[in-house]
Amino acid sequence: MRPLLGGLIVFGTSAAVLALEILAVRLLAPHLGITIEVTTGVIGTVLAGIALGTWIGGRLADRVDPRRLLGPILILGGVLALAVIPMVTLASRTGVGASPQGILIYAGAAFFLPAAVLSAASPTVVKLQLHHLGQTGAIVGSYSAIGTTGAIVGSFLTGFVLVAALPTRPIVIGIGVALIFAGTLIAWQLGRARAREIVVLAVALALGGIAWSVVSPESCQRESAYFCISVETASDDGSERVLIMDTLRHAYVDLDDPTRLEFRYTRLLGDIADAVAPPGEPIAALHLGGGGFTLPRYIEATRPGSEHRIHELDPVVLEVAREELGFETSETMEVVIGDGRLGIAQEPSDRYDLVIGDAFGGPAVPWHLTTAEFLSHIKRTLRPGGIYAANIIDYPPLELARAQLATFAEVFEHAGVYGPASRIDGTGGGNVILLASDEPIPEDAILRANRAHDGGDQLAADAAAVADYTAGSPILRDDYAPTDQLLTRFP
């Protein structure tokens, strides 16, 4: 085999493995969310596959003519790449959740074997290039460098270009088909292809296409670089719609009535918006996370003339809101596309009466939006008496909610937790709203607004209640914010 062809094989298979690794997080997000634990599980599983594949590939190359191995390795790797999508679907039918064991089941079922098989190509190529011991170091080193370069290019090309240009599934299918064709051509080039290889190619393509189309139905309507997004109608006339992003229902929108807040946590946030200023008086509000843009629409309807600035990470979320959820931007309803942590640092001081944090990556608030350093930026942007209200999802023992409130209390003069009674006393879970301000929180006004609808919610905002709620909880900082590990995902 010519060195150039060998280099292309090592480069291409390494690029394919890293491309699948990056796409794995996107494919698993609708089932497991996007957390550091999911990312860790994927990386560990793929690395395990690489380790096993290079070991087995080297041993096989010593026992079997490497020219007989290369074509089948790429063909089998392509078939397994095509099988990634149905394997993720099959894993979802086991009912395992986003526990460490569940993450490993998903990642192992779909991504371990492709990584292992494709990684066997590199030692096989090296075996073909070794002609005497004097070349060992140079050949092994050069192909290791080529493989690493391929992995880098595959990572950058996938993360920076492909996921922004194409949905995930066509990328995975393209990788699989390209590997199958390359494997057949290489077997032919090395003089080892017969009718058998052509049959393998045809069968692999047919089985891969059938498995993809039959076993793995499309799980979302719109796919962005960050989320699997769907909008479902919740009324016969289509005026009520639910926004679903990955595994969570993010928003319920009534196109005809922007004051309708269907989800309980949005009603809690509405109570705070109602209490931050006298009824009907315009306010300046900063929103971290757009989603269905339910709260900006509510505040605009109840406080006409209010000014809104909304930081939303995903431009596709804004597109969906405009096209399907009736959201409109204006001079007083501005949307900034970008990361909220970066955006808040650019916001002016003493600007907002209310800041609402409602950004999620999977079931957890992104860790960099929970820390004391981040809260210091929030504090700077608030006017005297301004309130920061953040939506948190957690279940007993509520370790994430407690740590987050402890961090609020560390940065602000006053803090509180607001929600159903069971989530205040720690016996129940779900959405809770955490509040912070440098002036006393208007507890009576918030609960008075609450009595108009739910009536059973509580607000613990005095120092003793906050101290009891946060006892023993860590302060979240940029160098220590284990939000995914603190979060209890299930009741």
Secondary structure, 3 states (H helix, E strand, C coil): CCHHHHHHHHHHHHHHHHHHHHHHHHHHHHHHCCCHHHHHHHHHHHHHHHHHHHHHHHHHHHHCCHHHHHHHHHHHHHHHHHCHHHHHHHHHCCCCCCCHHHHHHHHHHHHHHHHHHHHCHHHHHHHHHCCCHHHHHHHHHHHHHHHHHHHHHHHHHHHHHHHHHCCHHHHHHHHHHHHHHHHHHHHHHCCCCCHHHHHHHHHHHHHHHHHHHHHCCCCCCEECCCCEEEEEECCCCCCEEEEEECCEEEEEEECCCCCCCCCHHHHHHHHHHHHCCCCCCCCEEEEECCCCCHHHHHHHHHCCCCEEEEEECCHHHHHHHHHHCCCCCECCEEEEECCHHHHHCCCCCCCEEEEEECCCECCECCHHHCCHHHHHHHHHHEEEEEEEEEEEEECCCCHHHHHHHHHHHHHCCEEEEEEEHHHHCCCCCEEEEEEEECCCCCHHHHHHHHCCCCCCEEEECCHHHHHHHHCCCCCCECCECCHHHHCCCCC
